[in-house]
Amino acid sequence: DEIGLPAGVLNVVNGHRDVSQQLVRDPRVDKIGFTGSSAVGRQIAGVAGERLARYTLELGGKSAAVILDDYDLAVAAAARSRQQ
């Protein structure tokens, strides 16, 4: 509402597997975005490929970080390696 998107343009759904599978298979869903495991990403890609749906997958990472251009990349990488 704050930025003026019309109702229904962006919908974020956190759900269980049965709800997610239904949404991924539904032809009324124009674009699928998923963040999670590679195994589930493969399943989504397979279903999306069958129906030629657009999708974006962010897979396999844990504790992702956004590093801005004014931060020392070496420091960020060292902190990340200590977390693993």
C-alpha positions as CSV (number, residue, x, y, z in Angstrom):
1,D,0.0,0.0,0.0
2,E,2.8,2.4,0.9
3,I,4.4,2.3,-2.5
4,G,1.3,2.1,-4.5
5,L,1.3,-1.5,-5.8
6,P,-2.2,-2.5,-6.8
7,A,-3.8,-5.3,-4.8
8,G,-2.8,-8.8,-5.9
9,V,0.4,-7.7,-7.7
10,L,2.7,-9.1,-5.0
11,N,1.7,-11.9,-2.7
12,V,4.0,-13.5,-0.2
13,V,2.9,-16.8,1.2
14,N,4.6,-18.8,3.9
15,G,2.9,-22.2,3.9
16,H,3.3,-25.9,4.3
17,R,4.2,-28.3,1.5
18,D,0.7,-29.0,0.3
19,V,-0.2,-25.3,0.0
20,S,3.1,-24.6,-1.8
21,Q,2.7,-27.4,-4.2
22,Q,-0.8,-26.2,-5.1
23,L,0.5,-22.7,-5.8
24,V,3.4,-23.9,-7.9
25,R,1.0,-25.9,-10.1
26,D,-1.7,-23.3,-10.4
27,P,-1.7,-21.7,-13.9
28,R,-3.0,-18.4,-12.4
29,V,0.4,-17.9,-10.6
30,D,2.5,-15.9,-13.1
31,K,5.8,-16.0,-11.3
32,I,7.3,-18.2,-8.6
33,G,10.1,-17.0,-6.2
34,F,11.5,-19.5,-3.8
35,T,14.3,-19.4,-1.2
36,G,15.2,-22.7,0.4
37,S,16.8,-26.1,-0.2
38,S,18.2,-27.3,-3.5
39,A,16.0,-30.4,-3.3
40,V,12.8,-28.4,-3.1
41,G,14.1,-26.0,-5.8
42,R,14.6,-29.0,-8.2
43,Q,10.9,-30.0,-7.6
44,I,9.7,-26.4,-8.3
45,A,11.9,-26.1,-11.4
46,G,10.5,-29.4,-12.7
47,V,6.8,-28.3,-12.2
48,A,7.5,-24.8,-13.5
49,G,9.2,-26.3,-16.6
50,E,6.2,-28.5,-17.3
51,R,3.9,-25.5,-17.4
52,L,6.5,-23.0,-18.7
53,A,6.1,-20.8,-15.7
54,R,8.6,-18.1,-14.8
55,Y,10.5,-18.8,-11.6
56,T,13.5,-17.6,-9.5
57,L,15.3,-19.8,-7.1
58,E,17.7,-18.9,-4.3
59,L,19.0,-22.2,-3.2
60,G,21.3,-24.0,-0.8
61,G,22.6,-21.0,1.2
62,K,22.3,-20.6,4.9
63,S,22.4,-17.3,6.7
64,A,22.8,-15.3,3.5
65,A,24.3,-11.8,3.9
66,V,24.0,-8.6,1.9
67,I,27.4,-6.8,1.7
68,L,27.3,-3.2,0.7
69,D,29.9,-1.6,-1.4
70,D,31.4,0.4,1.5
71,Y,32.2,-2.7,3.6
72,D,35.4,-4.7,3.5
73,L,34.7,-7.9,1.5
74,A,37.7,-9.7,3.2
75,V,36.2,-9.0,6.6
76,A,32.8,-10.3,5.5
77,A,34.3,-13.4,4.0
78,A,36.4,-14.1,7.2
79,A,33.3,-13.7,9.4
80,R,31.3,-16.0,7.1
81,S,34.0,-18.7,7.2
82,R,34.0,-18.6,11.1
83,Q,30.3,-19.2,11.1
84,Q,30.5,-22.4,9.2
